[in-house]
Amino acid sequence: MIVNTATKCGFTPQYKELESIYEKLSEKGLEILDFPCNQFGGQAPGTEEEIHEFCQLNYHTKFPQFKKIEVNGEGADPLYKFMKSKEGFGGFDLNHPIGKILDDMLSKADANYKESPDIKWNFTKFIIDRKGEVAKRFEPTENMDNVEKFIESLL
């Protein structure tokens, strides 16, 4: 799983669920690659060391965390450019408490935002299979139980 994260986001508590999934499935081959990103509301402030310390202290994360990157725009990391080309935006779960807020906010900025494969917010997850192919993209509003079940089906 490759995920763009932030430490000051409404989705930041997903770190706990990510670590739980990692602890359950890492021995079966799951790896989680965490890429902090400050492109969404400046919600990943601080240095890489401060972010890493925050995650370990608050969520006891053990999966690898990398340097801050950009996931959209001209400075987007090539990995994210590739993944977005393989799996576009899947839509927010509008029943999720933050889903409607994000949809309203992004719709006001761009009525056609759903058509772009760009990452819309923090904690977008890409599942990569053992062959290196993008198997699925999960938006941050996706129920983490569904993410876990999908990963288990691949393992």
VMD Tcl script that builds the backbone (N, CA, C; Angstrom):
set m [mol new atoms 465]
animate dup $m
set s [atomselect $m all]
$s set {name element resname resid chain x y z} {
  {N N MET 1 A 0.854 -1.169 0.000}
  {CA C MET 1 A 0.000 0.000 0.000}
  {C C MET 1 A 0.900 1.231 0.000}
  {N N ILE 2 A 0.559 2.172 -0.830}
  {CA C ILE 2 A 1.248 3.457 -0.868}
  {C C ILE 2 A 0.212 4.512 -0.516}
  {N N VAL 3 A 0.543 5.353 0.467}
  {CA C VAL 3 A -0.433 6.307 0.985}
  {C C VAL 3 A 0.226 7.668 1.222}
  {N N ASN 4 A -0.459 8.733 0.799}
  {CA C ASN 4 A -0.004 10.087 1.126}
  {C C ASN 4 A -0.681 10.506 2.427}
  {N N THR 5 A 0.112 11.013 3.342}
  {CA C THR 5 A -0.399 11.252 4.691}
  {C C THR 5 A -0.155 12.690 5.148}
  {N N ALA 6 A -0.770 13.017 6.276}
  {CA C ALA 6 A -0.600 14.316 6.919}
  {C C ALA 6 A -0.888 14.150 8.407}
  {N N THR 7 A -0.218 14.945 9.214}
  {CA C THR 7 A -0.347 14.805 10.667}
  {C C THR 7 A -1.378 15.734 11.296}
  {N N LYS 8 A -1.902 16.683 10.525}
  {CA C LYS 8 A -2.871 17.653 11.069}
  {C C LYS 8 A -4.167 17.621 10.263}
  {N N CYS 9 A -4.626 16.443 9.945}
  {CA C CYS 9 A -5.768 16.247 9.049}
  {C C CYS 9 A -6.892 15.512 9.787}
  {N N GLY 10 A -8.103 15.700 9.333}
  {CA C GLY 10 A -9.223 14.956 9.892}
  {C C GLY 10 A -9.082 13.452 9.712}
  {N N PHE 11 A -8.262 13.035 8.742}
  {CA C PHE 11 A -8.032 11.608 8.505}
  {C C PHE 11 A -6.805 11.071 9.232}
  {N N THR 12 A -6.065 11.923 9.935}
  {CA C THR 12 A -4.842 11.489 10.616}
  {C C THR 12 A -5.069 10.278 11.522}
  {N N PRO 13 A -6.218 10.145 12.197}
  {CA C PRO 13 A -6.430 8.943 13.013}
  {C C PRO 13 A -6.370 7.628 12.215}
  {N N GLN 14 A -6.409 7.716 10.881}
  {CA C GLN 14 A -6.261 6.488 10.093}
  {C C GLN 14 A -4.888 5.855 10.297}
  {N N TYR 15 A -3.932 6.611 10.808}
  {CA C TYR 15 A -2.637 6.010 11.131}
  {C C TYR 15 A -2.822 4.797 12.045}
  {N N LYS 16 A -3.747 4.897 12.991}
  {CA C LYS 16 A -3.991 3.787 13.919}
  {C C LYS 16 A -4.469 2.555 13.148}
  {N N GLU 17 A -5.405 2.756 12.223}
  {CA C GLU 17 A -5.915 1.635 11.441}
  {C C GLU 17 A -4.869 1.094 10.478}
  {N N LEU 18 A -4.071 1.985 9.909}
  {CA C LEU 18 A -2.995 1.539 9.028}
  {C C LEU 18 A -2.006 0.672 9.797}
  {N N GLU 19 A -1.640 1.095 10.988}
  {CA C GLU 19 A -0.703 0.308 11.796}
  {C C GLU 19 A -1.308 -1.027 12.187}
  {N N SER 20 A -2.596 -1.042 12.503}
  {CA C SER 20 A -3.272 -2.303 12.846}
  {C C SER 20 A -3.245 -3.278 11.660}
  {N N ILE 21 A -3.553 -2.775 10.479}
  {CA C ILE 21 A -3.511 -3.614 9.270}
  {C C ILE 21 A -2.089 -4.106 9.029}
  {N N TYR 22 A -1.124 -3.228 9.216}
  {CA C TYR 22 A 0.278 -3.589 9.016}
  {C C TYR 22 A 0.689 -4.702 9.974}
  {N N GLU 23 A 0.320 -4.560 11.232}
  {CA C GLU 23 A 0.677 -5.580 12.219}
  {C C GLU 23 A 0.045 -6.924 11.889}
  {N N LYS 24 A -1.191 -6.926 11.394}
  {CA C LYS 24 A -1.885 -8.176 11.058}
  {C C LYS 24 A -1.343 -8.840 9.801}
  {N N LEU 25 A -0.973 -8.024 8.807}
  {CA C LEU 25 A -0.711 -8.583 7.479}
  {C C LEU 25 A 0.728 -8.468 6.984}
  {N N SER 26 A 1.605 -7.848 7.743}
  {CA C SER 26 A 2.980 -7.683 7.245}
  {C C SER 26 A 3.693 -9.026 7.088}
  {N N GLU 27 A 3.412 -9.970 7.950}
  {CA C GLU 27 A 4.054 -11.289 7.821}
  {C C GLU 27 A 3.571 -12.051 6.595}
  {N N LYS 28 A 2.417 -11.650 6.048}
  {CA C LYS 28 A 1.897 -12.285 4.833}
  {C C LYS 28 A 2.379 -11.570 3.574}
  {N N GLY 29 A 3.128 -10.486 3.763}
  {CA C GLY 29 A 3.698 -9.786 2.618}
  {C C GLY 29 A 3.273 -8.347 2.433}
  {N N LEU 30 A 2.397 -7.833 3.293}
  {CA C LEU 30 A 1.979 -6.435 3.159}
  {C C LEU 30 A 3.104 -5.493 3.563}
  {N N GLU 31 A 3.300 -4.490 2.765}
  {CA C GLU 31 A 4.178 -3.383 3.123}
  {C C GLU 31 A 3.373 -2.109 2.938}
  {N N ILE 32 A 3.525 -1.168 3.833}
  {CA C ILE 32 A 2.880 0.135 3.715}
  {C C ILE 32 A 3.987 1.161 3.557}
  {N N LEU 33 A 3.891 1.961 2.510}
  {CA C LEU 33 A 4.851 3.021 2.252}
  {C C LEU 33 A 4.144 4.354 2.459}
  {N N ASP 34 A 4.592 5.083 3.452}
  {CA C ASP 34 A 3.963 6.328 3.894}
  {C C ASP 34 A 4.740 7.517 3.340}
  {N N PHE 35 A 4.047 8.344 2.529}
  {CA C PHE 35 A 4.648 9.539 1.957}
  {C C PHE 35 A 3.900 10.769 2.455}
  {N N PRO 36 A 4.436 11.465 3.461}
  {CA C PRO 36 A 3.804 12.707 3.893}
  {C C PRO 36 A 3.722 13.707 2.728}
  {N N CYS 37 A 2.639 14.471 2.715}
  {CA C CYS 37 A 2.409 15.441 1.647}
  {C C CYS 37 A 1.726 16.660 2.250}
  {N N ASN 38 A 2.256 17.836 1.932}
  {CA C ASN 38 A 1.739 19.076 2.515}
  {C C ASN 38 A 0.910 19.873 1.509}
  {N N GLN 39 A 0.414 19.219 0.452}
  {CA C GLN 39 A -0.308 19.927 -0.605}
  {C C GLN 39 A -1.783 20.179 -0.296}
  {N N PHE 40 A -2.306 19.602 0.748}
  {CA C PHE 40 A -3.740 19.703 1.019}
  {C C PHE 40 A -3.966 20.461 2.327}
  {N N GLY 41 A -4.129 21.759 2.194}
  {CA C GLY 41 A -4.404 22.588 3.359}
  {C C GLY 41 A -3.220 22.747 4.298}
  {N N GLY 42 A -2.005 22.455 3.831}
  {CA C GLY 42 A -0.831 22.601 4.697}
  {C C GLY 42 A -0.904 21.722 5.922}
  {N N GLN 43 A -1.485 20.528 5.778}
  {CA C GLN 43 A -1.767 19.684 6.938}
  {C C GLN 43 A -0.645 18.701 7.285}
  {N N ALA 44 A 0.511 18.856 6.625}
  {CA C ALA 44 A 1.687 18.054 6.985}
  {C C ALA 44 A 2.851 19.008 7.262}
  {N N PRO 45 A 2.678 19.867 8.289}
  {CA C PRO 45 A 3.752 20.805 8.603}
  {C C PRO 45 A 4.908 20.093 9.311}
  {N N GLY 46 A 5.963 20.787 9.469}
  {CA C GLY 46 A 7.089 20.231 10.219}
  {C C GLY 46 A 8.081 19.520 9.319}
  {N N THR 47 A 9.198 19.182 9.937}
  {CA C THR 47 A 10.246 18.459 9.219}
  {C C THR 47 A 9.877 16.981 9.126}
  {N N GLU 48 A 10.612 16.274 8.296}
  {CA C GLU 48 A 10.378 14.831 8.204}
  {C C GLU 48 A 10.615 14.159 9.557}
  {N N GLU 49 A 11.613 14.631 10.296}
  {CA C GLU 49 A 11.905 14.054 11.614}
  {C C GLU 49 A 10.745 14.307 12.576}
  {N N GLU 50 A 10.187 15.510 12.540}
  {CA C GLU 50 A 9.053 15.827 13.425}
  {C C GLU 50 A 7.824 14.990 13.065}
  {N N ILE 51 A 7.592 14.808 11.778}
  {CA C ILE 51 A 6.459 13.988 11.337}
  {C C ILE 51 A 6.643 12.541 11.795}
  {N N HIS 52 A 7.847 12.024 11.601}
  {CA C HIS 52 A 8.142 10.644 11.992}
  {C C HIS 52 A 7.956 10.456 13.508}
  {N N GLU 53 A 8.462 11.403 14.273}
  {CA C GLU 53 A 8.329 11.333 15.729}
  {C C GLU 53 A 6.853 11.387 16.149}
  {N N PHE 54 A 6.084 12.283 15.530}
  {CA C PHE 54 A 4.651 12.391 15.820}
  {C C PHE 54 A 3.954 11.040 15.589}
  {N N CYS 55 A 4.243 10.417 14.466}
  {CA C CYS 55 A 3.583 9.146 14.122}
  {C C CYS 55 A 3.967 8.026 15.081}
  {N N GLN 56 A 5.233 7.988 15.456}
  {CA C GLN 56 A 5.661 6.946 16.384}
  {C C GLN 56 A 5.100 7.165 17.781}
  {N N LEU 57 A 5.099 8.409 18.241}
  {CA C LEU 57 A 4.602 8.699 19.585}
  {C C LEU 57 A 3.090 8.522 19.698}
  {N N ASN 58 A 2.363 8.965 18.698}
  {CA C ASN 58 A 0.904 8.958 18.776}
  {C C ASN 58 A 0.246 7.694 18.230}
  {N N TYR 59 A 0.884 7.048 17.254}
  {CA C TYR 59 A 0.251 5.893 16.596}
  {C C TYR 59 A 1.143 4.663 16.564}
  {N N HIS 60 A 2.348 4.772 17.118}
  {CA C HIS 60 A 3.281 3.649 17.210}
  {C C HIS 60 A 3.534 2.987 15.854}
  {N N THR 61 A 3.629 3.798 14.821}
  {CA C THR 61 A 3.805 3.263 13.475}
  {C C THR 61 A 5.170 2.599 13.332}
  {N N LYS 62 A 5.152 1.478 12.599}
  {CA C LYS 62 A 6.375 0.726 12.339}
  {C C LYS 62 A 6.643 0.598 10.844}
  {N N PHE 63 A 5.661 0.954 10.019}
  {CA C PHE 63 A 5.868 0.850 8.576}
  {C C PHE 63 A 6.750 2.001 8.094}
  {N N PRO 64 A 7.417 1.804 6.949}
  {CA C PRO 64 A 8.344 2.821 6.456}
  {C C PRO 64 A 7.668 4.145 6.110}
  {N N GLN 65 A 8.341 5.207 6.503}
  {CA C GLN 65 A 7.870 6.561 6.189}
  {C C GLN 65 A 8.995 7.269 5.433}
  {N N PHE 66 A 8.617 7.912 4.354}
  {CA C PHE 66 A 9.598 8.544 3.477}
  {C C PHE 66 A 9.538 10.054 3.608}
  {N N LYS 67 A 10.384 10.725 2.836}
  {CA C LYS 67 A 10.410 12.188 2.871}
  {C C LYS 67 A 9.113 12.741 2.288}
  {N N LYS 68 A 8.836 13.984 2.616}
  {CA C LYS 68 A 7.658 14.669 2.064}
  {C C LYS 68 A 7.785 14.757 0.555}
  {N N ILE 69 A 6.666 14.547 -0.106}
  {CA C ILE 69 A 6.647 14.658 -1.563}
  {C C ILE 69 A 5.415 15.446 -2.002}
  {N N GLU 70 A 5.394 15.781 -3.285}
  {CA C GLU 70 A 4.195 16.327 -3.902}
  {C C GLU 70 A 3.562 15.210 -4.714}
  {N N VAL 71 A 2.236 15.172 -4.701}
  {CA C VAL 71 A 1.516 14.116 -5.414}
  {C C VAL 71 A 0.758 14.641 -6.624}
  {N N ASN 72 A 0.631 15.953 -6.724}
  {CA C ASN 72 A -0.066 16.603 -7.844}
  {C C ASN 72 A 0.809 17.722 -8.395}
  {N N GLY 73 A 0.469 18.149 -9.604}
  {CA C GLY 73 A 1.139 19.297 -10.199}
  {C C GLY 73 A 2.455 18.942 -10.864}
  {N N GLU 74 A 3.158 19.988 -11.290}
  {CA C GLU 74 A 4.416 19.796 -12.011}
  {C C GLU 74 A 5.472 19.109 -11.159}
  {N N GLY 75 A 5.444 19.332 -9.849}
  {CA C GLY 75 A 6.426 18.723 -8.958}
  {C C GLY 75 A 6.026 17.358 -8.433}
  {N N ALA 76 A 4.959 16.787 -8.976}
  {CA C ALA 76 A 4.484 15.487 -8.487}
  {C C ALA 76 A 5.551 14.417 -8.668}
  {N N ASP 77 A 5.692 13.602 -7.663}
  {CA C ASP 77 A 6.620 12.488 -7.711}
  {C C ASP 77 A 6.245 11.546 -8.864}
  {N N PRO 78 A 7.220 11.038 -9.614}
  {CA C PRO 78 A 6.918 10.135 -10.743}
  {C C PRO 78 A 6.096 8.910 -10.342}
  {N N LEU 79 A 6.304 8.401 -9.136}
  {CA C LEU 79 A 5.514 7.260 -8.679}
  {C C LEU 79 A 4.026 7.618 -8.652}
  {N N TYR 80 A 3.709 8.790 -8.147}
  {CA C TYR 80 A 2.310 9.212 -8.084}
  {C C TYR 80 A 1.752 9.513 -9.468}
  {N N LYS 81 A 2.572 10.063 -10.332}
  {CA C LYS 81 A 2.121 10.275 -11.712}
  {C C LYS 81 A 1.724 8.938 -12.333}
  {N N PHE 82 A 2.555 7.916 -12.122}
  {CA C PHE 82 A 2.276 6.585 -12.661}
  {C C PHE 82 A 0.991 6.005 -12.066}
  {N N MET 83 A 0.895 6.030 -10.741}
  {CA C MET 83 A -0.274 5.412 -10.096}
  {C C MET 83 A -1.567 6.098 -10.527}
  {N N LYS 84 A -1.569 7.419 -10.605}
  {CA C LYS 84 A -2.773 8.151 -11.021}
  {C C LYS 84 A -3.141 7.830 -12.465}
  {N N SER 85 A -2.142 7.544 -13.291}
  {CA C SER 85 A -2.439 7.195 -14.690}
  {C C SER 85 A -3.100 5.830 -14.794}
  {N N LYS 86 A -2.896 5.000 -13.796}
  {CA C LYS 86 A -3.466 3.647 -13.799}
  {C C LYS 86 A -4.815 3.561 -13.098}
  {N N GLU 87 A -5.025 4.425 -12.132}
  {CA C GLU 87 A -6.265 4.353 -11.340}
  {C C GLU 87 A -6.699 5.762 -10.975}
  {N N GLY 88 A -7.763 6.236 -11.604}
  {CA C GLY 88 A -8.271 7.585 -11.369}
  {C C GLY 88 A -9.082 7.707 -10.093}
  {N N PHE 89 A -9.559 8.894 -9.877}
  {CA C PHE 89 A -10.365 9.206 -8.698}
  {C C PHE 89 A -11.623 8.349 -8.678}
  {N N GLY 90 A -11.886 7.724 -7.536}
  {CA C GLY 90 A -13.021 6.824 -7.404}
  {C C GLY 90 A -14.248 7.435 -6.757}
  {N N GLY 91 A -14.158 8.673 -6.324}
  {CA C GLY 91 A -15.290 9.307 -5.662}
  {C C GLY 91 A -15.224 9.160 -4.154}
  {N N PHE 92 A -15.754 10.144 -3.471}
  {CA C PHE 92 A -15.807 10.097 -2.011}
  {C C PHE 92 A -17.058 9.364 -1.564}
  {N N ASP 93 A -16.972 8.727 -0.410}
  {CA C ASP 93 A -18.149 8.175 0.243}
  {C C ASP 93 A -18.859 9.358 0.898}
  {N N LEU 94 A -19.982 9.754 0.338}
  {CA C LEU 94 A -20.689 10.933 0.839}
  {C C LEU 94 A -21.405 10.671 2.155}
  {N N ASN 95 A -21.433 9.421 2.604}
  {CA C ASN 95 A -21.972 9.094 3.922}
  {C C ASN 95 A -20.920 9.256 5.011}
  {N N HIS 96 A -19.670 9.346 4.616}
  {CA C HIS 96 A -18.590 9.581 5.575}
  {C C HIS 96 A -18.702 11.031 6.054}
  {N N PRO 97 A -18.480 11.299 7.330}
  {CA C PRO 97 A -18.630 12.669 7.845}
  {C C PRO 97 A -17.796 13.722 7.104}
  {N N ILE 98 A -16.646 13.349 6.584}
  {CA C ILE 98 A -15.797 14.316 5.882}
  {C C ILE 98 A -16.055 14.279 4.371}
  {N N GLY 99 A -16.658 13.212 3.877}
  {CA C GLY 99 A -16.878 13.057 2.442}
  {C C GLY 99 A -17.668 14.186 1.814}
  {N N LYS 100 A -18.757 14.562 2.435}
  {CA C LYS 100 A -19.614 15.633 1.917}
  {C C LYS 100 A -18.878 16.980 1.964}
  {N N ILE 101 A -18.127 17.204 3.035}
  {CA C ILE 101 A -17.370 18.448 3.178}
  {C C ILE 101 A -16.357 18.568 2.044}
  {N N LEU 102 A -15.611 17.497 1.790}
  {CA C LEU 102 A -14.614 17.521 0.708}
  {C C LEU 102 A -15.278 17.720 -0.645}
  {N N ASP 103 A -16.377 17.011 -0.877}
  {CA C ASP 103 A -17.074 17.134 -2.160}
  {C C ASP 103 A -17.551 18.570 -2.381}
  {N N ASP 104 A -18.145 19.163 -1.365}
  {CA C ASP 104 A -18.615 20.556 -1.475}
  {C C ASP 104 A -17.456 21.513 -1.733}
  {N N MET 105 A -16.393 21.366 -0.974}
  {CA C MET 105 A -15.241 22.257 -1.097}
  {C C MET 105 A -14.589 22.134 -2.480}
  {N N LEU 106 A -14.366 20.912 -2.919}
  {CA C LEU 106 A -13.705 20.704 -4.207}
  {C C LEU 106 A -14.603 21.081 -5.376}
  {N N SER 107 A -15.910 20.866 -5.235}
  {CA C SER 107 A -16.862 21.245 -6.290}
  {C C SER 107 A -16.897 22.757 -6.486}
  {N N LYS 108 A -16.773 23.498 -5.392}
  {CA C LYS 108 A -16.762 24.961 -5.491}
  {C C LYS 108 A -15.506 25.454 -6.206}
  {N N ALA 109 A -14.396 24.775 -5.984}
  {CA C ALA 109 A -13.134 25.169 -6.618}
  {C C ALA 109 A -13.087 24.752 -8.081}
  {N N ASP 110 A -13.714 23.594 -8.401}
  {CA C ASP 110 A -13.700 23.059 -9.766}
  {C C ASP 110 A -14.894 22.125 -9.924}
  {N N ALA 111 A -15.894 22.568 -10.656}
  {CA C ALA 111 A -17.112 21.769 -10.835}
  {C C ALA 111 A -16.825 20.407 -11.456}
  {N N ASN 112 A -15.710 20.282 -12.166}
  {CA C ASN 112 A -15.363 19.016 -12.826}
  {C C ASN 112 A -14.237 18.273 -12.114}
  {N N TYR 113 A -14.038 18.527 -10.834}
  {CA C TYR 113 A -12.908 17.937 -10.119}
  {C C TYR 113 A -12.897 16.409 -10.174}
  {N N LYS 114 A -14.067 15.798 -10.256}
  {CA C LYS 114 A -14.153 14.331 -10.241}
  {C C LYS 114 A -13.540 13.694 -11.484}
  {N N GLU 115 A -13.420 14.447 -12.551}
  {CA C GLU 115 A -12.913 13.909 -13.814}
  {C C GLU 115 A -11.391 13.780 -13.830}
  {N N SER 116 A -10.711 14.481 -12.985}
  {CA C SER 116 A -9.250 14.449 -12.936}
  {C C SER 116 A -8.772 13.276 -12.073}
  {N N PRO 117 A -7.687 12.627 -12.487}
  {CA C PRO 117 A -7.143 11.542 -11.665}
  {C C PRO 117 A -6.316 12.046 -10.486}
  {N N ASP 118 A -6.166 13.362 -10.358}
  {CA C ASP 118 A -5.344 13.907 -9.277}
  {C C ASP 118 A -5.799 13.391 -7.916}
  {N N ILE 119 A -4.843 13.364 -6.990}
  {CA C ILE 119 A -5.142 13.044 -5.605}
  {C C ILE 119 A -5.961 14.216 -5.067}
  {N N LYS 120 A -7.049 13.898 -4.388}
  {CA C LYS 120 A -7.937 14.957 -3.902}
  {C C LYS 120 A -7.633 15.382 -2.470}
  {N N TRP 121 A -7.081 14.446 -1.661}
  {CA C TRP 121 A -6.841 14.783 -0.262}
  {C C TRP 121 A -5.861 13.791 0.342}
  {N N ASN 122 A -5.505 14.057 1.590}
  {CA C ASN 122 A -4.609 13.189 2.345}
  {C C ASN 122 A -5.230 11.807 2.548}
  {N N PHE 123 A -4.389 10.814 2.686}
  {CA C PHE 123 A -4.760 9.436 2.993}
  {C C PHE 123 A -5.467 8.728 1.839}
  {N N THR 124 A -5.106 9.102 0.613}
  {CA C THR 124 A -5.507 8.321 -0.558}
  {C C THR 124 A -4.555 7.131 -0.619}
  {N N LYS 125 A -5.116 5.948 -0.813}
  {CA C LYS 125 A -4.325 4.721 -0.754}
  {C C LYS 125 A -4.325 3.997 -2.100}
  {N N PHE 126 A -3.149 3.585 -2.529}
  {CA C PHE 126 A -3.009 2.748 -3.718}
  {C C PHE 126 A -2.521 1.384 -3.266}
  {N N ILE 127 A -3.216 0.351 -3.716}
  {CA C ILE 127 A -2.797 -1.011 -3.417}
  {C C ILE 127 A -2.063 -1.531 -4.648}
  {N N ILE 128 A -0.851 -1.966 -4.430}
  {CA C ILE 128 A -0.010 -2.484 -5.493}
  {C C ILE 128 A 0.103 -3.995 -5.286}
  {N N ASP 129 A -0.139 -4.766 -6.354}
  {CA C ASP 129 A -0.065 -6.217 -6.211}
  {C C ASP 129 A 1.388 -6.697 -6.305}
  {N N ARG 130 A 1.577 -7.996 -6.181}
  {CA C ARG 130 A 2.931 -8.571 -6.166}
  {C C ARG 130 A 3.650 -8.421 -7.499}
  {N N LYS 131 A 2.921 -8.129 -8.559}
  {CA C LYS 131 A 3.531 -7.935 -9.869}
  {C C LYS 131 A 3.884 -6.464 -10.113}
  {N N GLY 132 A 3.585 -5.604 -9.134}
  {CA C GLY 132 A 3.886 -4.184 -9.258}
  {C C GLY 132 A 2.809 -3.389 -9.963}
  {N N GLU 133 A 1.656 -3.994 -10.161}
  {CA C GLU 133 A 0.535 -3.320 -10.824}
  {C C GLU 133 A -0.357 -2.637 -9.793}
  {N N VAL 134 A -0.938 -1.511 -10.187}
  {CA C VAL 134 A -1.904 -0.841 -9.319}
  {C C VAL 134 A -3.184 -1.679 -9.340}
  {N N ALA 135 A -3.504 -2.284 -8.210}
  {CA C ALA 135 A -4.679 -3.145 -8.110}
  {C C ALA 135 A -5.941 -2.351 -7.792}
  {N N LYS 136 A -5.803 -1.301 -6.981}
  {CA C LYS 136 A -6.985 -0.523 -6.590}
  {C C LYS 136 A -6.528 0.768 -5.922}
  {N N ARG 137 A -7.379 1.770 -6.048}
  {CA C ARG 137 A -7.187 3.049 -5.362}
  {C C ARG 137 A -8.352 3.221 -4.400}
  {N N PHE 138 A -8.027 3.593 -3.185}
  {CA C PHE 138 A -9.046 3.880 -2.178}
  {C C PHE 138 A -8.934 5.342 -1.778}
  {N N GLU 139 A -10.046 6.042 -1.854}
  {CA C GLU 139 A -10.081 7.435 -1.417}
  {C C GLU 139 A -10.092 7.465 0.115}
  {N N PRO 140 A -9.736 8.598 0.715}
  {CA C PRO 140 A -9.613 8.651 2.180}
  {C C PRO 140 A -10.906 8.368 2.936}
  {N N THR 141 A -12.050 8.528 2.291}
  {CA C THR 141 A -13.329 8.285 2.967}
  {C C THR 141 A -13.729 6.813 2.962}
  {N N GLU 142 A -12.974 5.972 2.283}
  {CA C GLU 142 A -13.298 4.544 2.224}
  {C C GLU 142 A -13.174 3.924 3.613}
  {N N ASN 143 A -14.096 3.064 3.949}
  {CA C ASN 143 A -14.046 2.343 5.217}
  {C C ASN 143 A -12.770 1.493 5.240}
  {N N MET 144 A -11.993 1.610 6.294}
  {CA C MET 144 A -10.722 0.891 6.372}
  {C C MET 144 A -10.906 -0.626 6.425}
  {N N ASP 145 A -12.069 -1.090 6.873}
  {CA C ASP 145 A -12.342 -2.538 6.831}
  {C C ASP 145 A -12.359 -3.026 5.381}
  {N N ASN 146 A -12.890 -2.217 4.480}
  {CA C ASN 146 A -12.907 -2.584 3.061}
  {C C ASN 146 A -11.500 -2.618 2.482}
  {N N VAL 147 A -10.672 -1.690 2.908}
  {CA C VAL 147 A -9.280 -1.667 2.458}
  {C C VAL 147 A -8.581 -2.938 2.922}
  {N N GLU 148 A -8.760 -3.262 4.183}
  {CA C GLU 148 A -8.132 -4.461 4.739}
  {C C GLU 148 A -8.605 -5.723 4.029}
  {N N LYS 149 A -9.888 -5.845 3.791}
  {CA C LYS 149 A -10.427 -7.027 3.101}
  {C C LYS 149 A -9.857 -7.161 1.698}
  {N N PHE 150 A -9.729 -6.038 1.005}
  {CA C PHE 150 A -9.169 -6.089 -0.345}
  {C C PHE 150 A -7.719 -6.565 -0.315}
  {N N ILE 151 A -6.948 -6.030 0.623}
  {CA C ILE 151 A -5.547 -6.445 0.750}
  {C C ILE 151 A -5.462 -7.938 1.060}
  {N N GLU 152 A -6.300 -8.392 1.994}
  {CA C GLU 152 A -6.304 -9.825 2.329}
  {C C GLU 152 A -6.611 -10.677 1.106}
  {N N SER 153 A -7.497 -10.201 0.253}
  {CA C SER 153 A -7.846 -10.986 -0.941}
  {C C SER 153 A -6.652 -11.120 -1.903}
  {N N LEU 154 A -5.746 -10.163 -1.883}
  {CA C LEU 154 A -4.562 -10.234 -2.721}
  {C C LEU 154 A -3.466 -11.108 -2.106}
  {N N LEU 155 A -3.443 -11.154 -0.787}
  {CA C LEU 155 A -2.388 -11.923 -0.115}
  {C C LEU 155 A -2.721 -13.406 -0.100}
}
mol reanalyze $m
mol bondsrecalc $m
mol representation Tube
mol addrep $m
